[in-house]
Amino acid sequence: MSGRGLDPKERLKRRSDFQATYQAGKAIHGRYQVLFYLTGEGIERQVGFVASRRVGQATERNRAKRVLREAYRHLKPAVIPGVRLIFVARSECAEARSVEVLAEARRLLGGAGLLRDGGAPAS
């Protein structure tokens, strides 16, 4: 890939992977998103993005996921390896500014100890 998007190997796709992360992992709640994460031996860094119908119509759900993907793209270099992440959009995410979602994602990942050296630059 061109370096801008996610490599297909990095995306969570199977329902079983999502379920395992939800059940065996931990969750941190924010205003715009909920971060589920699972760490352990043999886990490759993978990420999934979810926006349920509670977020809104299809265009609002798509925007929420797009904003979450962009926030993760900025933070990806600072995320530790060996972690599986799921970002679940909350209803406020569809209306939020991208910088607010990015700041919250940084805070959630940092609070979970999933960022190297305190996180990415504040860009």
Rosetta blueprint (number, residue, H / E / L):
1 M L
2 S L
3 G L
4 R L
5 G L
6 L L
7 D L
8 P H
9 K H
10 E H
11 R E
12 L L
13 K L
14 R L
15 R H
16 S H
17 D H
18 F H
19 Q H
20 A H
21 T H
22 Y H
23 Q H
24 A H
25 G L
26 K E
27 A E
28 I E
29 H E
30 G L
31 R L
32 Y L
33 Q E
34 V E
35 L E
36 F E
37 Y E
38 L E
39 T E
40 G L
41 E L
42 G L
43 I L
44 E L
45 R L
46 Q E
47 V E
48 G E
49 F E
50 V E
51 A L
52 S L
53 R H
54 R H
55 V H
56 G L
57 Q L
58 A H
59 T H
60 E H
61 R H
62 N H
63 R H
64 A H
65 K H
66 R H
67 V H
68 L H
69 R H
70 E H
71 A H
72 Y H
73 R H
74 H H
75 L H
76 K H
77 P H
78 A H
79 V E
80 I L
81 P L
82 G L
83 V E
84 R E
85 L E
86 I E
87 F E
88 V E
89 A E
90 R L
91 S H
92 E H
93 C H
94 A H
95 E L
96 A L
97 R L
98 S H
99 V H
100 E H
101 V H
102 L H
103 A H
104 E H
105 A H
106 R H
107 R H
108 L H
109 L H
110 G H
111 G H
112 A L
113 G L
114 L L
115 L E
116 R H
117 D H
118 G H
119 G L
120 A L
121 P L
122 A L
123 S L
